[in-house]
Amino acid sequence: MTLLEKDQKYIWHPYTQMKTAAPPLPIVKAEGAWLTDEHGNKYIDAIASWWVNIHGHAHPYIAQRVYEQFLELEHVIFAGFTHPPAVELAEKLIEVLPDNQARIFYSDNGSTAVEIGIKMALQYFYNKGEKRKRIIAFTEAFHGETFGAMSASGDHDFNTAFADHLFRVDRVPAPIGDRIPDTFEQLEALLQTGEVAAFIFEPLVMGAGGMLMYSPDDLDKLIELCHRYGTLCIADEVMTGFYRTGKFFACHYLNNQPDIIAMSKGITGGNLPLAVTSCSAEIFDAFWSDDKKKAFFHGHSYTANPLGCAAALASMELIQAETCQNQLKMIQESHQEYFQEIKDHPSIVDIRQTGTILAIEFKTDGQTNYFNNLRDRLYNFFLEKGLLLRPLGNVVYILPPYCITANELRTIYDAITLALDTLVNQHETSQT
Ligand SMILES: Cc1ncc(COP(=O)(O)O)c(C=O)c1O
């Protein structure tokens, strides 16, 4: 049996209708921004492999650091034990996180980092004997796959089967366009009940909801409003962290800081699963007690895995080096130039950019959701051109590894322009 035949026999892939989806691409090697399949075909990874990859694939320095760590200590239980990579990484993260962040809680994926943030906020009030149990989130939010994270996410088609089992979360529209006054009005009305424990949000860019973007100024005011009513703020930086928006964390664009921050994806440069939920001293202090029941009873088998921490430390070093910082500048300028070049294209409904993320909303026949069939045509069109782009419905976005070159970016832009010139018209013709 070939690799693909065995895959089709034994494996169940994520976010995939196994019956109708095309067979997956067997990738056997990767280097920099490029993936190579078993036939030697190459693809530019223009979405950083689901937003995790930062320095390119198979980075030798990160590989070396992980290998060295492997020979010293591969893993140890993190309750009652500690180890150098976890401590060093915590110290480094506290240095670069917003000033109010004081403690690092480790886990191993973005959904879990969010789940932990929500649990911390709820238990914070429980430990203090305050009756605050409600959570607020944006209508268009996406926070992950576990039940708490799904509850905090908006009404996405992929969560419908679980709708009856999700806990109640109050929703306000994201502060975009003419809905901005509604966001503030609805948020304040909810806060006035005095029952809201936390407001959770993806700062500046809402990823899976369609790369929706909103202003730091509005977010600053929303955080201020929450704090005025004693409500905690949880920033889900799972996608936006590690310079994705141009600063280390999207929260660095703000004056008012969240109380809790969830991060994962780019933390190890996309090399190993690791996540962190950081919090302020005030949150931590509500768990600090002689009463054992006030402890935070949460932990995973792979909490603070030393290999993940070693990869994160190596990635942090690379990210702060001049080479990476110059690349970030180049990507942002390059996106801006393409933005100007294409913005008036008749097949574009909207184009938006924050930092290294460029999102282009394609004109459609009105169906704009995740299952829109223009999405599949675009996905296949780009793959045939040697590009991994995974449109969210009719939104094509570029979210590249920071090692990408100007020429590779140009290849991606040209393919998008060609798709705008040809595919949208074809799509309309085939609908009529
Ligand atoms: C903002 C945000 N939060 C949480 C998650 C969940 O992360 P993970 O897939 O690692 O569980 C995602 C994943 O896309 C995300 O974009």
The ligand as an SDF file (V2000), in Angstrom:
LIG
                    3D

 16 16  0  0  0  0  0  0  0  0999 V2000
   -7.7090   32.8120   18.4100 C   0  0  0  0  0  0  0  0  0  0  0  0
   -7.6410   31.3240   18.5920 C   0  0  0  0  0  0  0  0  0  0  0  0
   -7.8100   30.8070   19.8060 N   0  0  0  0  0  0  0  0  0  0  0  0
   -7.7150   29.4790   20.0290 C   0  0  0  0  0  0  0  0  0  0  0  0
   -7.4630   28.6100   18.9850 C   0  0  0  0  0  0  0  0  0  0  0  0
   -7.3600   27.1320   19.2500 C   0  0  0  0  0  0  0  0  0  0  0  0
   -6.0250   26.7300   19.1710 O   0  0  0  0  0  0  0  0  0  0  0  0
   -5.6590   25.1850   18.9770 P   0  0  0  0  0  0  0  0  0  0  0  0
   -6.0440   24.8350   17.5840 O   0  0  0  0  0  0  0  0  0  0  0  0
   -4.1900   25.1140   19.2150 O   0  0  0  0  0  0  0  0  0  0  0  0
   -6.4350   24.4200   19.9940 O   0  0  0  0  0  0  0  0  0  0  0  0
   -7.3010   29.1080   17.7060 C   0  0  0  0  0  0  0  0  0  0  0  0
   -7.0420   28.1860   16.5800 C   0  0  0  0  0  0  0  0  0  0  0  0
   -7.1210   28.5100   15.4330 O   0  0  0  0  0  0  0  0  0  0  0  0
   -7.3750   30.5090   17.4880 C   0  0  0  0  0  0  0  0  0  0  0  0
   -7.2260   31.0440   16.2850 O   0  0  0  0  0  0  0  0  0  0  0  0
  1  2  1  0
  2  3  1  0
  2 15  2  0
  3  4  2  0
  4  5  1  0
  5  6  1  0
  5 12  2  0
  6  7  1  0
  7  8  1  0
  8  9  2  0
  8 10  1  0
  8 11  1  0
 12 13  1  0
 12 15  1  0
 13 14  2  0
 15 16  1  0
M  END
$$$$
